[in-house]
Amino acid sequence: MDGIKGKVVAITGASSGIGEAIARHLAGLGARVVLGARRVDNLKDIVAAISADGGQAVYKKLDVTDTEDVLAFANHAVEQYGTLDVFVNNAGLMPLSMINSYKVAEWHRMIDVNVKGVLHGIAAALPIFEAKDSGQFVNITSVGDRWVGPTSTVYSATKFAVRAISDGLRQEVSGNIRVTLVAPGPTESELAESISDSALKKLAIEKFRTDLLPAAAIARAVAYAVSQPADVDVNEIVVRPTAQKAL
């Protein structure tokens, strides 16, 4: 895709799952990718694999809950490649639980990563985009950004928040800065591993995490949005497994 080649793309939560798939796919299309996550060993391996395939990739350890860390991550992209064109807010957690389980620490962690992490990404990349009056945010949410069910109350609330933030951001930025929200249905990832209740984890996997999309499907959706001409802003993409008829 000609609209992707040469672009500098920073991706949070890039050590596995959807973030890794986005990094690999966009690098394969000629983007220069900057990977951020806490698991540095994973990042090293992914960057090495991308480089071995002829792509351009660098990494930086990243904790999206730390404002200064995210700022340093965005600046690292500029230091390495001279600019930043796309910032992908992908890092997220999904420790599902019933409200009356009172897993307050998990609620706070979800808000810190899923909501504040996205705001930190915006605060870090937007000044770069505004300085050159171009750029694109891609915010990865979930179909939970438009659906709530038992156990997903707080998780869905965080995703509803990111959907609202994305649309508000789209309206507030320059006419040359794009904002895309990508909402995946059940996708191959490690999200379910953050569920601390073993019985609930088993139920979630058996009931909701069937007919999973490959992470590469979400990467292709991101590539579609990023590859559009500068005067085309793809605002929302919802991607579900064909077999998923509910949620």
C-alpha positions as CSV (number, residue, x, y, z in Angstrom):
1,M,0.0,0.0,0.0
2,D,1.6,3.2,-1.2
3,G,0.0,5.3,1.5
4,I,1.9,3.4,4.2
5,K,5.4,3.1,2.8
6,G,7.9,5.3,4.6
7,K,5.4,6.3,7.4
8,V,6.7,6.3,11.0
9,V,4.2,4.4,13.2
10,A,4.5,4.1,16.9
11,I,2.6,1.2,18.6
12,T,1.9,0.7,22.3
13,G,1.3,-2.8,23.7
14,A,3.4,-4.2,20.8
15,S,5.0,-7.2,22.6
16,S,2.2,-9.6,21.6
17,G,-1.2,-10.1,20.1
18,I,-2.8,-7.2,18.1
19,G,0.1,-4.8,18.7
20,E,2.7,-7.3,17.5
21,A,0.5,-8.1,14.4
22,I,0.1,-4.4,13.6
23,A,3.9,-3.8,13.8
24,R,4.7,-6.8,11.6
25,H,2.1,-6.1,9.0
26,L,2.8,-2.4,8.6
27,A,6.6,-3.0,8.5
28,G,5.9,-5.5,5.8
29,L,4.1,-2.8,3.9
30,G,7.1,-0.4,4.2
31,A,6.3,1.5,7.3
32,R,9.0,2.3,9.9
33,V,7.7,1.0,13.1
34,V,8.5,1.9,16.7
35,L,7.4,-0.8,19.2
36,G,6.6,0.0,22.9
37,A,5.7,-2.4,25.8
38,R,7.0,-3.5,29.1
39,R,8.3,-6.9,28.0
40,V,11.5,-5.9,26.4
41,D,12.6,-9.4,25.5
42,N,9.5,-9.9,23.4
43,L,10.1,-6.5,21.7
44,K,13.7,-7.5,20.9
45,D,12.6,-10.7,19.2
46,I,9.9,-9.0,17.2
47,V,12.2,-6.2,16.0
48,A,14.8,-8.8,15.1
49,A,12.3,-10.7,13.1
50,I,11.1,-7.6,11.3
51,S,14.6,-6.6,10.5
52,A,15.5,-10.1,9.2
53,D,12.5,-9.8,6.8
54,G,13.9,-6.5,5.5
55,G,11.7,-4.2,7.5
56,Q,12.6,-1.2,9.6
57,A,11.8,-1.4,13.4
58,V,13.1,-0.2,16.7
59,Y,11.7,-0.6,20.2
60,K,11.6,1.2,23.6
61,K,10.4,-0.1,26.9
62,L,7.1,1.6,27.7
63,D,4.7,1.8,30.6
64,V,1.6,3.6,29.2
65,T,0.5,4.5,32.8
66,D,3.5,6.8,33.1
67,T,3.1,10.1,31.3
68,E,6.8,10.8,31.0
69,D,7.4,7.3,29.7
70,V,4.9,7.8,26.9
71,L,6.3,11.2,26.0
72,A,9.8,9.7,25.8
73,F,8.4,6.9,23.6
74,A,6.9,9.4,21.1
75,N,10.0,11.4,21.1
76,H,12.1,8.3,20.5
77,A,10.2,7.8,17.2
78,V,11.2,11.3,16.1
79,E,14.8,10.8,17.3
80,Q,15.1,7.5,15.4
81,Y,13.3,8.3,12.2
82,G,13.0,12.1,12.1
83,T,9.2,12.3,12.4
84,L,6.1,10.6,13.7
85,D,3.1,10.0,11.4
86,V,0.8,7.5,13.2
87,F,0.4,6.8,16.9
88,V,-1.4,3.5,17.7
89,N,-2.9,3.4,21.2
90,N,-3.2,-0.4,21.5
91,A,-2.1,-1.3,25.1
92,G,-5.0,-2.7,27.1
93,L,-6.2,-5.0,29.9
94,M,-9.4,-7.0,30.3
95,P,-9.6,-8.5,33.9
96,L,-13.4,-9.2,33.7
97,S,-15.3,-9.5,37.0
98,M,-18.7,-9.0,38.5
99,I,-19.0,-5.7,40.3
100,N,-19.8,-7.3,43.6
101,S,-16.5,-9.1,43.5
102,Y,-15.1,-5.7,44.4
103,K,-11.9,-6.1,42.6
104,V,-11.2,-2.4,43.0
105,A,-7.5,-2.6,42.3
106,E,-8.3,-4.2,38.9
107,W,-10.8,-1.5,38.2
108,H,-8.1,1.1,38.8
109,R,-5.5,-0.8,36.7
110,M,-8.0,-1.0,33.8
111,I,-8.7,2.8,34.0
112,D,-4.9,3.5,34.2
113,V,-4.1,1.5,31.2
114,N,-7.2,1.5,29.0
115,V,-8.2,5.2,29.5
116,K,-5.3,7.1,30.9
117,G,-2.8,5.2,28.7
118,V,-4.7,6.5,25.6
119,L,-4.8,10.0,27.0
120,H,-1.1,9.8,27.6
121,G,-0.5,8.7,24.0
122,I,-2.6,11.6,22.7
123,A,-0.7,14.1,25.0
124,A,2.6,12.8,23.7
125,A,1.9,12.6,20.0
126,L,-0.5,15.5,19.4
127,P,2.2,18.2,19.8
128,I,4.3,16.5,17.2
129,F,1.3,16.2,14.8
130,E,0.3,19.8,15.5
131,A,3.8,21.1,14.8
132,K,3.7,19.7,11.3
133,D,-0.1,19.8,10.9
134,S,-0.5,16.2,10.0
135,G,-0.7,12.8,11.6
136,Q,-3.1,10.1,12.6
137,F,-4.2,8.4,15.9
138,V,-5.4,4.8,15.7
139,N,-7.1,3.8,19.0
140,I,-7.8,0.1,19.4
141,T,-10.9,-0.5,21.6
142,S,-13.2,-3.5,21.4
143,V,-16.8,-4.3,20.5
144,G,-17.1,-3.7,24.3
145,D,-17.0,0.0,23.4
146,R,-20.7,-0.4,22.4
147,W,-21.9,-3.3,24.4
148,V,-22.1,-4.1,28.1
149,G,-22.8,-7.4,29.8
150,P,-22.3,-9.1,33.1
151,T,-18.6,-9.1,34.1
152,S,-17.7,-6.5,31.4
153,T,-19.1,-3.4,33.2
154,V,-15.8,-1.7,34.1
155,Y,-14.0,-3.0,31.0
156,S,-16.7,-1.8,28.7
157,A,-16.8,1.5,30.6
158,T,-13.1,2.0,29.7
159,K,-13.7,1.2,26.1
160,F,-16.8,3.5,25.9
161,A,-14.5,6.2,27.3
162,V,-12.0,5.7,24.5
163,R,-14.7,5.8,21.9
164,A,-15.9,9.2,23.3
165,I,-12.3,10.5,23.5
166,S,-11.6,9.5,19.9
167,D,-14.7,11.3,18.6
168,G,-14.0,14.3,20.7
169,L,-10.4,14.4,19.6
170,R,-11.5,14.1,15.9
171,Q,-13.6,17.2,16.3
172,E,-11.0,19.3,18.2
173,V,-7.9,18.7,16.1
174,S,-6.8,20.3,12.8
175,G,-8.5,19.3,9.6
176,N,-5.3,17.6,8.6
177,I,-5.0,15.3,11.6
178,R,-6.9,12.0,11.4
179,V,-8.5,9.9,14.2
180,T,-9.4,6.3,13.7
181,L,-11.1,3.9,16.1
182,V,-10.8,0.2,15.5
183,A,-13.1,-2.0,17.5
184,P,-12.2,-5.8,17.4
185,G,-14.5,-8.6,18.3
186,P,-12.9,-11.7,19.9
187,T,-9.4,-11.8,18.7
188,E,-6.4,-14.1,19.3
189,S,-4.5,-12.3,22.2
190,E,-3.5,-12.6,25.8
191,L,-6.4,-10.5,27.1
192,A,-8.1,-13.3,28.9
193,E,-5.0,-14.0,30.9
194,S,-5.6,-10.9,33.0
195,I,-8.8,-12.4,34.4
196,S,-7.9,-13.3,38.0
197,D,-11.0,-15.5,38.8
198,S,-10.1,-18.9,37.4
199,A,-13.7,-20.1,37.0
200,L,-14.7,-16.8,35.2
201,K,-11.6,-17.1,33.0
202,K,-12.6,-20.6,31.9
203,L,-16.2,-19.4,31.3
204,A,-15.0,-16.4,29.3
205,I,-12.8,-18.5,27.1
206,E,-15.5,-21.1,26.5
207,K,-18.4,-18.7,25.9
208,F,-16.9,-15.5,24.4
209,R,-13.5,-16.4,23.1
210,T,-14.6,-18.8,20.4
211,D,-14.4,-18.3,16.6
212,L,-11.5,-15.9,17.3
213,L,-10.2,-13.5,14.7
214,P,-6.5,-13.8,13.9
215,A,-4.7,-10.7,15.2
216,A,-3.6,-10.2,11.6
217,A,-7.2,-9.3,10.7
218,I,-7.0,-6.2,13.0
219,A,-3.6,-5.3,11.5
220,R,-5.2,-5.3,8.1
221,A,-8.0,-3.0,9.3
222,V,-5.4,-0.6,10.7
223,A,-3.5,-0.7,7.4
224,Y,-6.6,0.1,5.5
225,A,-7.2,3.2,7.6
226,V,-3.6,4.4,7.5
227,S,-3.3,3.8,3.8
228,Q,-6.1,6.2,2.8
229,P,-5.3,9.5,1.1
230,A,-4.7,12.4,3.5
231,D,-8.2,13.9,2.8
232,V,-9.9,10.6,3.9
233,D,-10.4,10.0,7.6
234,V,-11.7,6.5,8.4
235,N,-13.3,7.2,11.8
236,E,-14.5,3.8,12.9
237,I,-13.9,0.2,11.9
238,V,-15.7,-2.6,13.7
239,V,-14.3,-6.1,13.0
240,R,-16.0,-9.2,14.2
241,P,-15.7,-12.9,13.3
242,T,-18.3,-13.8,10.7
243,A,-19.7,-16.4,13.1
244,Q,-20.2,-13.8,15.9
245,K,-23.8,-12.6,15.7
246,A,-24.3,-11.3,19.3
247,L,-22.3,-8.7,21.2
